Amino acid sequence: MEKLYTAEEVRVALKMKMPTIRSWIHQQRLPVVRAGRSVRIRESVLIKIIEEGLDAVKVENSTGSIN
């Protein structure tokens, strides 16, 4: 199973401010997995952003929710 990161962990890894991370999530520029009100970012997405930049990832039409 792929590791999931919190928005705070992603913020630290990318050295960004939390409003930027939340804005990306709200604008659907950052793909997330939702579990209720919680959001998590897949490790593969984080690695791709670090290596290739935010434009390298795309949000799929499905919500990726955990029920």
C-alpha positions as CSV (number, residue, x, y, z in Angstrom):
1,M,0.0,0.0,0.0
2,E,1.3,3.4,-1.0
3,K,2.2,5.8,1.8
4,L,-0.1,8.8,2.3
5,Y,1.0,12.2,3.6
6,T,-0.9,14.9,5.4
7,A,-1.0,18.4,3.9
8,E,1.4,19.5,6.7
9,E,3.9,16.8,5.7
10,V,3.7,17.9,2.1
11,R,4.1,21.5,3.1
12,V,7.3,20.7,5.0
13,A,8.7,18.5,2.1
14,L,8.0,21.2,-0.5
15,K,9.0,24.1,1.8
16,M,5.8,25.9,1.1
17,K,3.3,27.8,3.2
18,M,0.1,26.0,4.2
19,P,-2.2,28.4,2.3
20,T,-0.4,27.5,-0.9
21,I,-1.0,23.8,-0.3
22,R,-4.6,24.3,0.6
23,S,-5.1,26.6,-2.5
24,W,-3.7,23.8,-4.8
25,I,-6.1,21.3,-3.2
26,H,-9.1,23.7,-3.6
27,Q,-8.1,24.5,-7.2
28,Q,-7.8,20.7,-7.8
29,R,-4.2,21.2,-8.9
30,L,-3.0,18.8,-6.3
31,P,-4.5,15.3,-6.4
32,V,-5.7,14.1,-3.0
33,V,-7.3,11.1,-1.3
34,R,-10.2,12.1,0.9
35,A,-11.2,10.3,4.0
36,G,-14.1,12.2,5.4
37,R,-12.9,15.8,5.9
38,S,-9.3,14.6,5.9
39,V,-7.1,14.9,2.8
40,R,-4.0,12.9,2.1
41,I,-1.5,13.1,-0.7
42,R,0.0,9.9,-2.2
43,E,3.7,9.4,-2.0
44,S,4.0,9.0,-5.8
45,V,2.3,12.4,-6.3
46,L,4.7,14.1,-3.8
47,I,7.8,12.5,-5.5
48,K,6.6,13.6,-8.9
49,I,6.1,17.2,-7.7
50,I,9.5,17.3,-6.2
51,E,11.2,15.9,-9.4
52,E,9.1,17.4,-12.1
53,G,7.0,20.2,-10.6
54,L,3.3,20.7,-9.9
55,D,2.3,20.8,-13.6
56,A,3.5,17.2,-14.0
57,V,0.6,15.9,-11.9
58,K,-3.0,15.8,-13.0
59,V,-6.2,15.5,-11.0
60,E,-8.4,12.6,-12.2
61,N,-12.1,13.1,-12.4
62,S,-12.7,10.5,-9.7
63,T,-12.7,11.7,-6.1
64,G,-10.3,9.0,-4.8
65,S,-12.4,8.9,-1.6
66,I,-11.9,6.3,1.1
67,N,-15.2,5.1,2.4
